[in-house]
Amino acid sequence: LFRSDLSLVLDQSVTLQAIQRVAEQTEKAILKNVSVFDVYVGKNLGEGKKSYSVSFILQDENQTLTDKVIDATMDRLITRFEKELNAIIRK
């Protein structure tokens, strides 16, 4: 079991359900849970923006997750969030 967190700056219209949908479509095999642990709205993000801090739980039922697999998975998630939700990633 591995947990990785990302902070996504998004338009205020983007919902948690949209984040979960993109994540699940991207990583059905090893993504076990997506949850938000913080939401921030403030002037320094820009007009009409919010920041979601999102936790991803990854687990492979058949083998131990390697750093290479985890990094590739997170890279795919980041790419999809940027393309489909116009997210700005804050690590």
N, C-alpha and C positions, 0 to 999 in steps of 0.2 A: 504494500500500500504506500503510495507516494502522494504528497500534497504539494501543489504549486499555486502561487498566488500571482495575480496580475491586477494592475489598476488600469481601467479603461476610461478614457475621457470620451464622452458620447454626447450627441444631441439629446436634449431633455425628452424628446419624443420616444427614444429607444427604451424598450422595456426589458426587465429581467427575463421574461419569456423569450424575447428575441435573442438574447445572449445564450440562453440555454439551448434554444433550437439550433443555432449555428454551431455551438459546441458539440451537441449530440450528432448532428449531421456530419461533422468533421471527424469525430473520434468515437464511433459507436463501440468499437471492440474493447478499449481499455478505460474509457471514461466512465466512472462509477457515480460521480456526483458533481454538481455545479451549484455553488451557493454564494450569495453576496454577504460579506461581513461588514461593509461600510459603504455609505452613500454620502457624497460630499457635493454641495453646490456652493459656489463662491465666485466673487468677482475675478479672482486670478485665473479661473478656468476659461473665462470668456462668456459672452452673452449667449444664453440658451444652451449652455453646456452643463453636464454633471459628470461626476467621477464615481464609477462603481469599482470597489475593491472586491474581486471575485476569487474564490477558492475552487480549485479543480482537484478532485480525488481520482487518481489513476491506479488501476490494478490490472495485472494480467493474470488470469486464472491458470494459465499453463506454464508460465516461466517467470523468473525474477526480472523486474524491469531494470534495464541498464541506463546509464546516463545518456547514451546515444539515443535510445528509444524515447526517453523522456524529453530530451532536447528537441528531437524531430517532431514529437507530438505537440509540444508547446509552440514551436515555430509554425506548424500548420494552423494551430488555433489562432495565433497572432495574425497570420496572413489573412485568414478568413474574416476575422473581426475587422481588420483594416479595410478589406475590400467590400464586405457586405454591410457593415454597420458604420463605416467611415470612422472607426475608432482610432484614437491616438493612444498608444501604449506608454504607460509610465511604470517603469520597473523599480 
